[in-house]
Amino acid sequence: MADIEVKSAALDGGKVRSLVVAMVGLADRTIDRETALAWLAGGHSLIPCSGHGHHRSRGPAIERIEVEGAAYLRTNTRAEAADDVHFPGGHR
């Protein structure tokens, strides 16, 4: 299982469209919402990060939350039918 840093998120209409992610030693890549949900279901950790170098901050992990049979990406555990991803330092 990987610890994957999330560098940015593109949201559209209450749903994540894509995430820019990085794994140690690999170049950044962009994944779609379905890939993120599948990785979380597979046991990987998606950790929102901000800053650079020694000033890097890690926020709360993105969770896979299910509401009425549909999956959502959230950095809190509220049972709301929308994706909600927050980065350290107040960034979205």
C-alpha positions, -999 to 999 in steps of 0.1 A, spaced: 0 0 0 13 34 -10 13 67 9 4 91 -20 8 128 -17 -20 149 -33 -6 182 -46 -38 197 -61 -74 189 -68 -97 201 -96 -134 202 -85 -164 206 -108 -199 208 -95 -192 193 -61 -171 164 -75 -134 159 -79 -125 159 -116 -89 152 -111 -60 151 -86 -23 157 -91 -5 131 -71 31 122 -63 47 90 -50 83 90 -36 108 88 -65 82 92 -93 71 121 -113 38 138 -106 8 124 -124 -28 133 -128 -55 108 -119 -93 110 -123 -119 106 -95 -126 69 -103 -89 61 -100 -87 79 -66 -118 60 -53 -103 27 -65 -69 34 -49 -87 42 -16 -107 10 -18 -74 -8 -23 -60 5 9 -38 33 -4 -36 66 15 -42 99 -3 -27 128 18 -33 164 7 0 184 9 11 220 5 43 239 6 78 229 -7 109 213 7 113 217 45 81 238 46 59 209 34 27 204 54 5 173 53 -32 175 60 -58 150 70 -61 120 47 -88 119 20 -114 94 30 -138 74 8 -173 81 23 -204 63 11 -238 80 11 -268 61 -2 -246 37 -21 -225 63 -38 -188 70 -30 -174 104 -23 -139 118 -16 -137 139 16 -111 151 41 -137 149 68 -161 121 77 -194 140 72 -219 119 54 -226 144 27 -233 136 -9 -204 157 -23 -166 156 -26 -148 180 -3 -110 181 -3 -91 206 18 -53 212 18 -32 224 48 -31 262 50 -67 266 40 -63 257 3 -89 238 -16 
